[in-house]
């Protein structure tokens, strides 16, 4: 009798260690923050304001973490998605200046700023990639 109880207890211990444990599903990568630039929409004759179309632009930096400044206002750290006011055809609605500030992390480095300017005659690019040496656009 003792042997039967012992073997069944031993069997439970062995099988309990072999149980499959469910792992949580892998999490999706975090979504990039979206920064919207504010512009006062024009009024229609009825007095209501019409919505301004926006175009999304990815702003990245190498190394990542550069401080992004739009028209003198810090908006966040790269990478981020920037929603800019645009025409229905995809052109900028206003002149805009985007800067990436690369801050030195130790005494051997120098802080640097890369600047990219856009005019009304330019289409909003799909992406803007900053390095301490400058910027590169990726077309839509």
C-alpha positions as CSV (number, residue, x, y, z in Angstrom):
1,X,0.0,0.0,0.0
2,X,2.8,2.4,0.9
3,X,4.5,1.6,-2.4
4,X,1.3,2.5,-4.4
5,X,0.8,5.8,-2.5
6,X,4.5,6.6,-2.9
7,X,4.6,5.9,-6.7
8,X,1.4,7.9,-7.3
9,X,2.8,10.8,-5.3
10,X,6.1,10.5,-7.1
11,X,4.3,10.4,-10.4
12,X,2.4,13.6,-9.6
13,X,5.7,15.3,-8.8
14,X,7.4,14.2,-12.0
15,X,4.4,15.2,-14.2
16,X,3.8,18.5,-12.4
17,X,7.3,19.6,-13.5
18,X,6.5,18.7,-17.1
19,X,3.4,20.8,-17.4
20,X,3.4,23.3,-20.3
21,X,3.3,26.9,-19.2
22,X,1.7,29.3,-21.6
23,X,3.8,32.2,-22.5
24,X,2.2,35.6,-23.3
25,X,2.2,36.5,-27.0
26,X,5.1,38.7,-28.1
27,X,4.2,42.3,-27.7
28,X,4.2,44.6,-30.7
29,X,6.9,47.2,-31.0
30,X,5.9,50.5,-29.4
31,X,4.1,52.9,-31.7
32,X,6.0,56.1,-32.5
33,X,4.5,59.2,-31.0
34,X,2.6,61.5,-33.3
35,X,3.2,65.2,-33.0
36,X,0.6,67.5,-34.7
37,X,1.5,71.0,-35.7
38,X,-1.3,73.5,-35.0
39,X,-2.5,75.9,-37.6
40,X,-5.6,78.1,-37.5
41,X,-7.9,76.9,-40.2
42,X,-9.5,79.4,-42.6
43,X,-13.1,80.4,-41.9
44,X,-15.8,79.5,-44.5
45,X,-18.5,82.1,-45.3
46,X,-20.9,80.3,-42.9
47,X,-18.4,81.1,-40.0
48,X,-17.4,77.5,-39.5
49,X,-13.8,76.6,-39.7
50,X,-12.8,74.1,-42.3
51,X,-10.5,71.2,-41.4
52,X,-6.9,71.4,-42.6
53,X,-5.6,68.3,-44.3
54,X,-2.5,66.8,-42.7
55,X,0.3,64.7,-44.1
56,X,2.4,62.4,-41.9
57,X,6.2,62.5,-42.0
58,X,8.5,60.1,-40.2
59,X,11.4,62.0,-38.5
60,X,14.4,59.8,-37.6
61,X,17.9,60.4,-36.4
62,X,21.2,58.4,-36.3
63,X,22.0,58.1,-33.5
64,X,18.4,58.0,-32.3
65,X,17.2,60.4,-29.6
66,X,17.9,63.7,-31.2
67,X,15.7,66.5,-30.0
68,X,13.4,67.6,-32.8
69,X,12.5,71.3,-33.0
70,X,9.9,72.6,-35.4
71,X,9.8,76.4,-36.1
72,X,11.6,77.0,-32.8
73,X,9.4,74.7,-30.6
74,X,10.7,71.4,-29.3
75,X,8.3,68.7,-30.2
76,X,10.0,65.5,-29.0
77,X,12.8,63.1,-29.6
78,X,13.4,61.1,-32.7
79,X,12.0,58.8,-34.0
80,X,8.6,60.3,-34.2
81,X,5.8,60.9,-36.6
82,X,5.1,64.5,-37.5
83,X,1.6,65.5,-38.8
84,X,2.1,68.7,-40.8
85,X,-0.6,70.9,-42.4
86,X,-0.6,70.2,-46.1
87,X,-2.6,70.9,-49.2
88,X,-4.8,68.2,-50.8
89,X,-2.0,67.6,-53.3
90,X,0.6,67.0,-50.5
91,X,2.4,70.3,-50.5
92,X,3.4,72.1,-47.3
93,X,0.8,74.7,-46.3
94,X,3.4,76.9,-44.6
95,X,7.1,77.4,-44.7
96,X,8.6,75.1,-42.0
97,X,12.0,74.6,-40.4
98,X,12.9,71.3,-38.7
99,X,16.0,71.0,-36.6
100,X,17.6,67.9,-35.0
101,X,19.7,68.7,-31.9
102,X,22.3,66.1,-31.1
103,X,23.4,66.7,-27.5
104,X,26.9,65.7,-26.5
105,X,27.0,62.8,-24.0
106,X,30.5,63.4,-22.7
107,X,33.3,66.0,-22.6
108,X,34.9,64.4,-25.8
109,X,31.9,65.2,-28.0
110,X,30.4,68.4,-29.3
111,X,26.7,69.1,-29.5
112,X,25.5,69.6,-33.1
113,X,22.4,70.7,-34.9
114,X,21.2,69.7,-38.3
115,X,18.6,71.9,-40.1
116,X,16.1,71.2,-42.9
117,X,13.9,73.9,-44.3
118,X,10.8,73.4,-46.5
119,X,8.8,75.9,-48.5
120,X,5.2,76.0,-49.9
121,X,6.5,74.7,-53.2
122,X,7.7,71.4,-51.8
123,X,5.9,68.2,-51.2
124,X,5.8,66.7,-47.8
125,X,8.4,63.8,-47.7
126,X,7.5,60.4,-46.4
127,X,10.5,60.5,-44.1
128,X,13.3,62.9,-42.9
129,X,16.5,61.2,-41.7
130,X,18.9,63.4,-39.6
131,X,22.5,62.8,-38.8
132,X,24.9,65.3,-37.1
133,X,26.2,66.2,-40.6
134,X,22.8,67.0,-42.1
135,X,19.4,65.6,-43.3
136,X,18.1,63.4,-46.1
137,X,14.6,63.3,-47.4
138,X,12.7,60.2,-48.6
139,X,10.0,61.1,-51.1
140,X,6.4,59.9,-50.8
